């Protein structure tokens, strides 16, 4: 240890092998000194180039001869286990499981042990909690039975009502993570180990909702994703570049505005194969007119890991900037999110004039270019003096909001040269302040009485 510290402090060339991803390794990446080089595989640890190798991994790795080595073991594993009924030699099981995993190339890295709830009174479980201070989690047979595993057992199913205990428990306990070690059988036990996919330093794509535009309105989780990304691919025509300025040194930041779908997917696949963490940054919330369907189909086809981080939609920003509650008691309790029919056909049952029959608050996306058609359809059901708002670049520095009534909606859009990035809002909820005091006093008097009490 002293030799390793001496080499590091004296800025000897150091290789850093990171095989997990967590808050600690993210910090290491962003603060590493210049004499440290991150490597992606133990084969890159060249003793001719590096004096010291620092490893952060739950896997057994050996430095080449002639290199100093310091190995940190992150506690990221979840062990699922099954037991014979009250085994007499339960005191040896803990060490036997560690030895079995070591033979599979895994160091003791468990932060949680999981099994079926019918084993809760087993002495081994009590020993885990009391002597080893381990967290032990119990699942019902119904919870375990729905988890797909590689080694189901009819015998286990017959006895406890689920085809798997150890594999299913490890997967479930690791947030449906990756099964690293499938079922191993001991004398009176079975065990498996899984790791949460977010902890594994493998290729992953996070589809992040950027919010309506203001960089401060991306979620805390979304910003953390941006800060750790190796590649940020953002919708440049809709997402301000300022949102990407929190990227880490060395990250690739690319606008997709001049790329077709095939080029976008190819770029993400290229980085994915390098085990990079990728953020695909979409405006607002990606699930609302986010154009992510085709990308997810590509990810599914190539068995790529991905997840969605939701964002604040522009319709929520519209409510905030209009200082309006879009649901008014006894007046309108429904918000419709839709678009007009342009190049993309609308389903027959979702034509605007049909949706307008409800007289709900309607937020219309991507329709400024066809505002004449939109106005004509809405006037079939809404009164012509229905309040409207045309909201351009919501929360951007050049935001503009124009209020009026429905009969003038097209004129408002045309006169102000409003573009595709305009949200059209229709409904009496806009700026509505009438009757609220009466409604609150009628339905929510218990709040005042509770305060008085």
ChimeraX attribute file (.defattr): number of C-alpha atoms within 10 A of each C-alpha:
attribute: neighborCount
match mode: 1-to-1
recipient: residues
	/A:1	9
	/A:2	7
	/A:3	11
	/A:4	19
	/A:5	13
	/A:6	11
	/A:7	16
	/A:8	19
	/A:9	8
	/A:10	10
	/A:11	15
	/A:12	16
	/A:13	18
	/A:14	27
	/A:15	25
	/A:16	23
	/A:17	21
	/A:18	22
	/A:19	20
	/A:20	22
	/A:21	20
	/A:22	15
	/A:23	10
	/A:24	11
	/A:25	17
	/A:26	17
	/A:27	11
	/A:28	14
	/A:29	17
	/A:30	13
	/A:31	10
	/A:32	12
	/A:33	12
	/A:34	9
	/A:35	13
	/A:36	19
	/A:37	17
	/A:38	17
	/A:39	17
	/A:40	16
	/A:41	12
	/A:42	18
	/A:43	9
	/A:44	13
	/A:45	25
	/A:46	17
	/A:47	18
	/A:48	9
	/A:49	13
	/A:50	20
	/A:51	20
	/A:52	27
	/A:53	28
	/A:54	21
	/A:55	23
	/A:56	19
	/A:57	23
	/A:58	22
	/A:59	20
	/A:60	15
	/A:61	17
	/A:62	13
	/A:63	19
	/A:64	14
	/A:65	9
	/A:66	12
	/A:67	19
	/A:68	19
	/A:69	21
	/A:70	16
	/A:71	17
	/A:72	12
	/A:73	17
	/A:74	22
	/A:75	15
	/A:76	22
	/A:77	27
	/A:78	27
	/A:79	28
	/A:80	31
	/A:81	25
	/A:82	23
	/A:83	22
	/A:84	13
	/A:85	10
	/A:86	13
	/A:87	15
	/A:88	11
	/A:89	10
	/A:90	18
	/A:91	13
	/A:92	10
	/A:93	18
	/A:94	13
	/A:95	11
	/A:96	15
	/A:97	21
	/A:98	17
	/A:99	15
	/A:100	16
	/A:101	21
	/A:102	14
	/A:103	11
	/A:104	14
	/A:105	13
	/A:106	21
	/A:107	20
	/A:108	19
	/A:109	20
	/A:110	21
	/A:111	15
	/A:112	19
	/A:113	25
	/A:114	29
	/A:115	29
	/A:116	25
	/A:117	13
	/A:118	12
	/A:119	17
	/A:120	15
	/A:121	10
	/A:122	15
	/A:123	14
	/A:124	21
	/A:125	21
	/A:126	15
	/A:127	15
	/A:128	17
	/A:129	13
	/A:130	11
	/A:131	9
	/A:132	10
	/A:133	10
	/A:134	16
	/A:135	14
	/A:136	18
	/A:137	16
	/A:138	17
	/A:139	19
	/A:140	16
	/A:141	21
	/A:142	12
	/A:143	14
	/A:144	24
	/A:145	19
	/A:146	13
	/A:147	17
	/A:148	13
	/A:149	19
	/A:150	11
	/A:151	12
	/A:152	17
	/A:153	13
	/A:154	11
	/A:155	12
	/A:156	14
	/A:157	15
	/A:158	10
	/A:159	9
	/A:160	17
	/A:161	16
	/A:162	23
	/A:163	24
	/A:164	28
	/A:165	32
	/A:166	29
	/A:167	33
	/A:168	35
	/A:169	33
	/A:170	34
	/A:171	27
	/A:172	22
	/A:173	26
	/A:174	27
	/A:175	14
	/A:176	16
	/A:177	20
	/A:178	17
	/A:179	23
	/A:180	17
	/A:181	19
	/A:182	18
	/A:183	24
	/A:184	17
	/A:185	14
	/A:186	14
	/A:187	11
	/A:188	15
	/A:189	18
	/A:190	20
	/A:191	27
	/A:192	27
	/A:193	31
	/A:194	27
	/A:195	27
	/A:196	19
	/A:197	20
	/A:198	17
	/A:199	19
	/A:200	19
	/A:201	18
	/A:202	19
	/A:203	20
	/A:204	24
	/A:205	26
	/A:206	20
	/A:207	27
	/A:208	29
	/A:209	29
	/A:210	34
	/A:211	29
	/A:212	28
	/A:213	26
	/A:214	17
	/A:215	20
	/A:216	13
	/A:217	19
	/A:218	23
	/A:219	18
	/A:220	9
	/A:221	13
	/A:222	22
	/A:223	21
	/A:224	15
	/A:225	23
	/A:226	26
	/A:227	20
	/A:228	25
	/A:229	26
	/A:230	22
	/A:231	24
	/A:232	26
	/A:233	23
	/A:234	25
	/A:235	20
	/A:236	16
	/A:237	13
	/A:238	18
	/A:239	24
	/A:240	18
	/A:241	16
	/A:242	10
	/A:243	20
	/A:244	20
	/A:245	12
	/A:246	15
	/A:247	20
	/A:248	17
	/A:249	12
	/A:250	10
	/A:251	16
	/A:252	14
	/A:253	17
	/A:254	19
	/A:255	16
	/A:256	18
	/A:257	14
	/A:258	11
	/A:259	13
	/A:260	9
	/A:261	11
	/A:262	11
	/A:263	12
	/A:264	18
	/A:265	16
	/A:266	12
	/A:267	14
	/A:268	24
	/A:269	21
	/A:270	12
	/A:271	18
	/A:272	20
	/A:273	12
	/A:274	12
	/A:275	16
	/A:276	20
	/A:277	24
	/A:278	27
	/A:279	29
	/A:280	25
	/A:281	30
	/A:282	26
	/A:283	27
	/A:284	27
	/A:285	24
	/A:286	24
	/A:287	19
	/A:288	16
	/A:289	16
	/A:290	13
	/A:291	11
	/A:292	16
	/A:293	12
	/A:294	12
	/A:295	17
	/A:296	18
	/A:297	11
	/A:298	17
	/A:299	17
	/A:300	12
	/A:301	9
	/A:302	10
	/A:303	9
	/A:304	16
	/A:305	16
	/A:306	17
	/A:307	13
	/A:308	17
	/A:309	18
	/A:310	20
	/A:311	24
	/A:312	19
	/A:313	19
	/A:314	25
	/A:315	25
	/A:316	17
	/A:317	20
	/A:318	26
	/A:319	17
	/A:320	14
	/A:321	15
	/A:322	18
	/A:323	12
	/A:324	15
	/A:325	15
	/A:326	28
	/A:327	18
	/A:328	21
	/A:329	12
	/A:330	8
	/A:331	11
	/A:332	16
	/A:333	12
	/A:334	14
	/A:335	16
	/A:336	17
	/A:337	14
	/A:338	19
	/A:339	23
	/A:340	23
	/A:341	17
	/A:342	13
	/A:343	6
	/A:344	8
	/A:345	9
	/A:346	14
	/A:347	8
	/A:348	8
	/A:349	9
	/A:350	14
	/A:351	18
	/A:352	25
	/A:353	18
	/A:354	14
	/A:355	17
	/A:356	21
	/A:357	12
	/A:358	15
	/A:359	20
	/A:360	22
	/A:361	24
	/A:362	26
	/A:363	23
	/A:364	21
	/A:365	20
	/A:366	19
	/A:367	21
	/A:368	26
	/A:369	19
	/A:370	16
	/A:371	19
	/A:372	15
	/A:373	16
	/A:374	23
	/A:375	21
	/A:376	16
	/A:377	18
	/A:378	24
	/A:379	17
	/A:380	14
	/A:381	16
	/A:382	22
	/A:383	14
	/A:384	15
	/A:385	14
	/A:386	18
	/A:387	22
	/A:388	26
	/A:389	24
	/A:390	23
	/A:391	25
	/A:392	23
	/A:393	22
	/A:394	24
	/A:395	21
	/A:396	14
	/A:397	9
	/A:398	8
	/A:399	13
	/A:400	16
	/A:401	16
	/A:402	15
	/A:403	17
	/A:404	16
	/A:405	17
	/A:406	24
	/A:407	19
	/A:408	15
	/A:409	26
	/A:410	19
	/A:411	15
	/A:412	20
	/A:413	23
	/A:414	14
	/A:415	8
	/A:416	12
	/A:417	10
	/A:418	18
	/A:419	15
	/A:420	14
	/A:421	18
	/A:422	24
	/A:423	26
	/A:424	26
	/A:425	28
	/A:426	27
	/A:427	26
	/A:428	22
	/A:429	24
	/A:430	23
	/A:431	16
	/A:432	16
	/A:433	11
	/A:434	10
	/A:435	11
	/A:436	12
	/A:437	9
	/A:438	10
	/A:439	14
	/A:440	12
	/A:441	12
	/A:442	10
	/A:443	10
	/A:444	11
	/A:445	11
	/A:446	11
	/A:447	11
	/A:448	10
	/A:449	9
	/A:450	8
	/A:451	7
	/A:452	7
	/A:453	5
